Amino acid sequence: MKSPSLGWTWSVIGAVVITLLIGTEIFLIASMGSGSDLSSNGKEWKGASKFSVELEKRHYDVVSLLTTPSLLYEEEDADDTLFISLGPERAYTLTELHAIDKFESRGGKILLADDTGIGNSLSTRFEVNFIKGQLYDQNFIFNPDLVKFNVGTPFFNGFILMNRPASLTFTSGRALIASTSSAWVDRNGNGINDNITTNIGEAQGIRYLSVISDPDFRTEDTGTALFISDPSLFMNGMIEMEGNLEFAISLVEYLLPEGGKVVFDDSVHSPSGSDGVVQGGLRGIAFLTSDVNLKIVVGSIAVLSMLAIGYLYESPRKPHHDTILSRTGVAELIEPELLQTDLDELKKAVLERVRLSNGMAIEDMGKLSWDELKLLLDNKELYKFIRKGKYHGGTEKLLLEVMEWQGK
């Protein structure tokens, strides 16, 4: 079998590298999921375009992040920047979480609104946990899904309206929004308080819906993180109800009292249609060329390159039978370096020399009996090697015997 050429080898290596790159991007994009368009540019009910436009009117520098929060590494003025994540539809990766942590440690501000528990990948780093299950309370309007809360904070006093809110627990921080003592959480999703009959943890009591990180828990140079258990509060369909808009703006003004940049993390959403395709491609490229992912890709290419060089200069396969006899350094073919496959190839090489030495066609060679072959070889040891695969003189002597055989 002929050894692969240099060009063929590099072609295979290139194909492997490209496959890895494309496969990694497909995996990353596929892992993002495909949900409703909850982005800051979305103009439908679940979009947050009204909130975004209102911030621009108040002279905030509003930015939509379409790729990955890993880009927060490059944020120069972290202490004048607010990172907003509304209803994330995928968990943050370790690389992204590290970038957000670094951003916050440099003074960056964070606002995370979630009602599914997906946001726990980030909130648990601040000892805050979103509880899965809709919260019901006595202060609702129209239907039990729309719950009204009286908020009293240093930056806002008034009523807000939430749509199917969740709740959260915390071990560090300060509560901003709380329910009445009659509130309960529907943990099994059946819309009925089953605690009385089943004791499944749906007991009535005060529940918390917003928490701000405790400055004493963080170092003095770090920023602030604020968590709310209902992203719909900021959506187009709810933002103008009760005091929602005023409350949302007051949050931003409290976190950025001197103005600055507001970064909406739209990478956690996947819009439909051509916009989703474009965003997915950009997101994949950003992942592959940022931080840890870049190191993985570069490292993979480096390893493949070293393997290729090693292959080219020291082939992992033993030499072909038509090159064995052309080697002049018998020491290179001593026994520890020979495998059974080499001996098989050596048999073929000897038989080929016998055929050529006697000017025989392949068909005629195949018709020879063992006795006829023995006469043509005229060497008992080589005949025993060809017929039985045995040679008592050792491999090195066998090679010398083969190389010295001249035929008739």
ZAMARGU-4260 file (C-alpha; in steps of 0.2 Angstrom, whole numbers, plus 5000, padded with zeros to 4 digits):
<rodrens>
0) 5000/5000/5000 | 5007/5017/4995 | 5011/5030/5009 | 5000/5046/5008 | 5008/5061/5000
5) 5013/5077/5009 | 4998/5086/5001 | 4986/5073/5005 | 4991/5073/5023 | 4989/5091/5025
10) 4973/5091/5016 | 4966/5078/5029 | 4973/5089/5043 | 4965/5105/5036 | 4948/5095/5034
15) 4949/5090/5052 | 4952/5107/5059 | 4938/5115/5048 | 4927/5101/5054 | 4931/5105/5072
20) 4928/5123/5070 | 4912/5121/5061 | 4906/5108/5073 | 4910/5118/5088 | 4900/5133/5081
25) 4885/5122/5077 | 4886/5115/5095 | 4887/5132/5103 | 4873/5139/5092 | 4862/5124/5095
30) 4864/5125/5113 | 4857/5142/5114 | 4839/5136/5111 | 4826/5145/5101 | 4814/5155/5111
35) 4803/5171/5109 | 4810/5187/5104 | 4812/5196/5121 | 4826/5207/5115 | 4828/5226/5118
40) 4824/5228/5100 | 4808/5218/5100 | 4793/5228/5096 | 4780/5214/5100 | 4772/5212/5117
45) 4787/5202/5125 | 4799/5214/5117 | 4808/5228/5128 | 4809/5241/5114 | 4799/5254/5124
50) 4810/5253/5139 | 4826/5254/5128 | 4819/5269/5118 | 4814/5278/5135 | 4832/5276/5141
55) 4839/5283/5125 | 4828/5298/5127 | 4836/5301/5144 | 4853/5301/5136 | 4859/5284/5141
60) 4871/5275/5129 | 4860/5260/5125 | 4869/5245/5117 | 4861/5228/5112 | 4873/5214/5114
65) 4870/5200/5101 | 4884/5188/5103 | 4891/5184/5121 | 4893/5193/5138 | 4911/5187/5136
70) 4914/5204/5128 | 4912/5212/5144 | 4930/5209/5147 | 4933/5223/5135 | 4922/5235/5143
75) 4933/5250/5148 | 4921/5260/5159 | 4914/5246/5169 | 4909/5257/5184 | 4898/5268/5172
80) 4890/5253/5164 | 4874/5243/5168 | 4872/5225/5161 | 4853/5221/5159 | 4847/5203/5156
85) 4828/5201/5154 | 4821/5183/5155 | 4836/5174/5149 | 4832/5158/5139 | 4848/5149/5141
90) 4860/5147/5155 | 4876/5157/5155 | 4892/5147/5151 | 4907/5147/5163 | 4917/5159/5151
95) 4902/5171/5151 | 4900/5170/5170 | 4919/5173/5173 | 4917/5189/5161 | 4902/5195/5171
100) 4911/5192/5188 | 4926/5202/5182 | 4914/5216/5175 | 4906/5217/5192 | 4922/5217/5202
105) 4928/5232/5192 | 4912/5242/5197 | 4900/5236/5184 | 4881/5236/5188 | 4870/5221/5184
110) 4851/5220/5183 | 4844/5202/5180 | 4825/5199/5179 | 4820/5180/5178 | 4805/5169/5182
115) 4811/5152/5176 | 4826/5148/5186 | 4838/5149/5171 | 4845/5165/5178 | 4852/5155/5193
120) 4868/5152/5184 | 4872/5170/5187 | 4862/5174/5203 | 4868/5160/5214 | 4885/5169/5213
125) 4877/5183/5223 | 4869/5170/5235 | 4852/5174/5227 | 4841/5160/5220 | 4826/5161/5209
130) 4812/5149/5214 | 4803/5139/5200 | 4784/5141/5202 | 4771/5156/5200 | 4768/5167/5215
135) 4750/5170/5219 | 4745/5184/5231 | 4728/5192/5236 | 4732/5209/5228 | 4729/5205/5210
140) 4718/5214/5197 | 4708/5207/5183 | 4715/5189/5186 | 4727/5181/5198 | 4741/5181/5186
145) 4742/5200/5187 | 4749/5204/5205 | 4750/5222/5211 | 4764/5226/5224 | 4767/5242/5234
150) 4785/5246/5233 | 4794/5258/5245 | 4813/5260/5242 | 4825/5275/5243 | 4823/5277/5224
155) 4804/5273/5221 | 4788/5274/5230 | 4772/5267/5222 | 4763/5252/5214 | 4770/5241/5201
160) 4761/5227/5192 | 4769/5210/5188 | 4763/5196/5177 | 4764/5178/5183 | 4779/5183/5194
165) 4791/5170/5202 | 4799/5172/5219 | 4817/5172/5225 | 4827/5168/5241 | 4843/5175/5247
170) 4856/5174/5260 | 4865/5190/5256 | 4858/5206/5251 | 4843/5217/5254 | 4825/5214/5249
175) 4817/5228/5239 | 4800/5220/5235 | 4790/5208/5246 | 4772/5200/5245 | 4759/5200/5258
180) 4758/5186/5271 | 4745/5178/5261 | 4756/5174/5246 | 4760/5156/5241 | 4771/5148/5227
185) 4763/5135/5215 | 4777/5123/5215 | 4768/5109/5205 | 4760/5121/5192 | 4742/5116/5194
190) 4736/5133/5200 | 4729/5126/5216 | 4736/5128/5234 | 4739/5110/5238 | 4749/5113/5254
195) 4734/5110/5266 | 4732/5092/5259 | 4749/5087/5253 | 4761/5098/5262 | 4772/5101/5246
200) 4779/5117/5252 | 4765/5129/5246 | 4762/5136/5263 | 4756/5155/5263 | 4769/5168/5269
205) 4779/5183/5264 | 4789/5180/5248 | 4802/5191/5240 | 4802/5197/5222 | 4817/5208/5221
210) 4834/5209/5230 | 4849/5220/5228 | 4867/5214/5233 | 4874/5218/5250 | 4888/5231/5248
215) 4896/5223/5264 | 4896/5206/5255 | 4907/5213/5241 | 4923/5223/5241 | 4921/5241/5240
220) 4927/5242/5222 | 4914/5231/5216 | 4898/5236/5208 | 4880/5232/5212 | 4868/5217/5206
225) 4849/5219/5207 | 4838/5204/5204 | 4819/5204/5200 | 4808/5189/5199 | 4798/5195/5184
230) 4805/5200/5167 | 4788/5205/5160 | 4788/5220/5171 | 4800/5228/5158 | 4791/5221/5142
235) 4781/5232/5130 | 4765/5224/5135 | 4767/5229/5154 | 4779/5243/5155 | 4766/5257/5154
240) 4754/5248/5167 | 4753/5256/5185 | 4770/5263/5189 | 4781/5250/5180 | 4789/5262/5168
245) 4794/5274/5182 | 4800/5260/5192 | 4811/5253/5178 | 4818/5270/5175 | 4822/5273/5193
250) 4831/5257/5194 | 4843/5262/5180 | 4845/5280/5188 | 4849/5272/5205 | 4862/5260/5198
255) 4869/5274/5186 | 4866/5290/5195 | 4878/5300/5183 | 4872/5292/5167 | 4882/5280/5157
260) 4880/5265/5146 | 4866/5252/5147 | 4870/5235/5139 | 4855/5224/5135 | 4860/5206/5134
265) 4851/5200/5119 | 4862/5185/5117 | 4851/5175/5128 | 4837/5176/5116 | 4835/5169/5099
270) 4824/5179/5087 | 4815/5170/5072 | 4818/5172/5054 | 4834/5179/5045 | 4838/5190/5061
275) 4840/5174/5071 | 4851/5166/5058 | 4863/5181/5057 | 4863/5183/5076 | 4867/5164/5078
280) 4882/5166/5066 | 4889/5181/5075 | 4887/5172/5091 | 4896/5157/5085 | 4910/5167/5079
285) 4911/5177/5095 | 4912/5161/5105 | 4926/5154/5094 | 4936/5170/5095 | 4934/5175/5113
290) 4944/5170/5129 | 4944/5152/5133 | 4936/5146/5117 | 4950/5154/5107 | 4962/5146/5118
295) 4954/5129/5115 | 4953/5132/5096 | 4971/5138/5095 | 4977/5124/5106 | 4968/5111/5095
300) 4976/5118/5080 | 4993/5117/5088 | 4991/5099/5094 | 4985/5094/5076 | 5000/5103/5068
305) 5013/5094/5080 | 5005/5077/5076 | 5006/5081/5058 | 5024/5086/5059 | 5027/5070/5069
310) 5018/5060/5056 | 5028/5067/5042 | 5045/5065/5050 | 5042/5048/5059 | 5028/5039/5051
315) 5018/5028/5063 | 5017/5014/5050 | 5031/5002/5046 | 5039/5003/5029 | 5031/4995/5013
320) 5038/4979/5007 | 5045/4986/4991 | 5056/4998/5002 | 5062/4986/5015 | 5076/4978/5005
325) 5082/4995/4999 | 5087/5000/5017 | 5106/4998/5019 | 5106/5000/5038 | 5103/4983/5044
330) 5104/4989/5062 | 5088/4999/5058 | 5078/4983/5056 | 5084/4973/5071 | 5071/4963/5080
335) 5063/4975/5092 | 5058/4986/5078 | 5050/4973/5067 | 5032/4968/5069 | 5023/4953/5062
340) 5016/4963/5048 | 5034/4968/5043 | 5038/4949/5042 | 5023/4946/5031 | 5028/4960/5019
345) 5046/4953/5019 | 5039/4936/5013 | 5031/4945/4999 | 5047/4954/4995 | 5057/4938/4994
350) 5044/4930/4983 | 5044/4945/4971 | 5063/4944/4970 | 5062/4925/4966 | 5049/4929/4952
355) 5059/4943/4944 | 5075/4933/4946 | 5067/4919/4935 | 5058/4931/4923 | 5041/4923/4928
360) 5024/4931/4926 | 5013/4932/4942 | 5001/4919/4935 | 5016/4907/4933 | 5023/4911/4950
365) 5006/4907/4958 | 5006/4889/4950 | 5023/4884/4958 | 5022/4870/4970 | 5032/4871/4986
370) 5045/4859/4980 | 5047/4869/4964 | 5049/4885/4975 | 5062/4876/4986 | 5072/4873/4971
375) 5071/4891/4965 | 5076/4898/4982 | 5090/4885/4985 | 5091/4891/5003 | 5084/4880/5016
380) 5082/4894/5029 | 5073/4906/5018 | 5062/4892/5012 | 5057/4888/5030 | 5054/4906/5033
385) 5043/4908/5017 | 5033/4892/5021 | 5032/4892/5040 | 5036/4909/5045 | 5051/4903/5055
390) 5069/4907/5056 | 5080/4901/5069 | 5095/4913/5066 | 5086/4928/5073 | 5078/4943/5064
395) 5094/4952/5060 | 5102/4937/5052 | 5086/4934/5042 | 5087/4951/5035 | 5105/4949/5030
400) 5101/4932/5022 | 5087/4940/5011 | 5098/4955/5006 | 5112/4944/5001 | 5101/4932/4991
405) 5104/4934/4972 | 5094/4920/4964 | 5099/4911/4948
</rodrens>
